[in-house]
Amino acid sequence: MAAPTIHPHPLPYADRLETRSPAAIDTVVIHCTELPDLATARDYGERVMYPSGTGNSGHYYIDRDGRIEQYVPVERIAHHVRGWNARSLGIELVNRGRYPHWLDSRHQAMDTPYPDAQIDALIGLLQWLKTTLPGLTWIAGHEDLDREAVPASDDPAILVPRKRDPGPQFPWSRVLAAVPLARLPAMADAEPPV
């Protein structure tokens, strides 16, 4: 299978992220940026959050028009999901999600659809990754792996999901029908399969 068109755009700190063997990667985690556009996602990705001089980001970002940018090489461990980074790739889809009121109990809908061009690009990327990373077996949503509830920003007595992406608009059946990966069940504090 031919590689999709991927635009390398490494984060300034990409070479400071820990390394791993691509053979260790068995899971891909689907995220949405919960930001208005790719430029804002890039700004968030470049923010240094840790003493190592690194921050939070996925490996690949797919814009609404299907453009794929790679922020982190696969042999580097990106910070994109708690407890799964060493064995996973993070793919971020540009989507507003709950932006800008992520934790407001009145703004939890996540009702922005994913355009066909974006999903087509995701499917092509996943099919290609499966051919280049033979250990890749699982696919999960960020919401499947991070199920923590936190106090709402508008009312601390109400708990809301910390992460809801990729959310109810993500076409799981379409993606799963097109790629040879099994959806990882919601794990809520469970150990990953071996």
N, C-alpha and C positions, 0 to 999 in steps of 0.2 A: 504494500500500500504506500502511495506517495505521501510524503509529509505535507501537512497543511502549511499554509503560509503563516509563519510565526515571526513576529518582529521582536528581536532581542532588545530589551530596554532595562538592563540590570539596575537594581537599586544601588545607591552609592555604597551601602554596607554589605552587599551580597557576598563579597569575598571574606567577610568576618563571620558569616553563619557557619555553624558546624557542618562538617562533611559526612557523607554516608555513601555506601555502595548503592547504586541504582537497583541492585538485586534485592535490597531490603524493602523496596516499595511494594506494598500489596494492596493499598487502599487509595482511592481518590475521593476527596471531600469536595462537594459542591457548595459554594457560598454565593450569596449576592452581596454586593458592596454596601448596600444600604446607604448609598451616596448618589448625588444627582448625575454625575458624569465621570468619565475616565480620568480627567485631569484632577478632580478632587480626590479620587481613589489613589492616584499617584502621590498626591500631597500627603495623604494619610499614611501611605506605605513608606514614605521617606522619613517619617518622624522616628527619631531614636527614642526607644522606650526602656531599654535595658542597659545595665552596666557594660555589656559586651559591645555597645555601640550599634546595636541592631534594633529593629522594630517589628511590627506585625504586618504581615503581607501573605498573599498567596504566591504560587509559582507562576500561574498563567492568569491573565485578565482578558475577558472577552467583552468587547464593546457591543452596543445594540446592533451595529451594522455588520457584526461578525468579525471584525478585526481582532486578531489575537496578539497580545503582547506578553512576553516572558520577562518577569521581574526577577526571578530567582532560578538558577540552574537546578535541574532535578537532583544533582549530586550534593546539593546544599539543603539543610533542614530549615525550612521557613517556619515562622511562628504564625500559624493560622487556626489551630484547633487544640485545645488543651488535651494532653495525654496521648495524642496520635501523631504528632509532628514527625517523629523519627521514621515512621513507616508509611507516611502518606504524602500525596501531592495535594496542594490546594488550588482549586480553579475558582476564580471569582468572576461572576457575571455582573456587569454593570446594571443595576436596578435600584430604584429609590428605596424599596423596602419600607421601613418605618421612618425614614429621614424626614425632618431633623429631630423628631421626637421619639427616639428609639425606645425609651422605657416609660413613656407616658401611657397610662392605662387606656386613655381615650384614642390612641393612635396605634393600634396593634394590627390593623387589617392586612397589610402587605398585599395590596390589590393591583399593583402594576404588573401587566403581563410581560412575558419574555418574547421578543420578536422572533419570527421564524429564522431570520438570518443568524441571530445569536445562537439559537438552539442547533441549527445546522452546523455552525462552526464548532460548537461544543461536541456534537456527535462525531464530526470528523477528527477532532483532536483526541477524543477518547479512543476511537478506533485505532488511530496511529499510535497512541501511547501503549495500547495493549500489545501491538506488534513489537514495540521497542523495549518494553518492560515486561518480560514474560511472567514475572511473579505477580503482576497486577491482577487482582481477583475481585476486589470489593469496591463498591461505590456507596457513598453515604452522603446525606445532607448534613450540614453543620448542626442543624437542629436535632439530628439523630444522636449526635455524640456529645453535645453540650446541652444538657436538659435542666440546668440550674434555673431556678426561679429567684428573682431579686425584687426588692421593694420598688414599686413604681415611682417615677420621678414626681408625679403629681400628687400621690397619696401613698406614703410608706406603709400603710396598712394593707395595701393591695399588692399581691405578688404578680409579676409578669415574667415571661420567659426572657432570659438574658439573650438568647439567640433563637431566631425563628427562620433563618435562611436555609435553603433557598425559598421556603414558604409555599403557600397553597397554590400559587400561579405556576410553579415549576412543573413541566409536563413529564413526570416520572415515567408514565407508561410509554410515551414516545421514545424517550432516551433508552430505557431498559430494553425495548424491542429492537433497538438498533446497535447496541454494543454488547460484547460478550463479557459483561461484568454482573455480579450478583449484588443486589441491594443489601447492605448490611442492616440488620434490624436495629431499631433504637436500642442503645446499649446502657443508658442511664447507670453509670457507675460500675458496669460489668467490665470484665477483662476482654480485650479484643480476641477474636478467634485466632488460632494458630494454624 
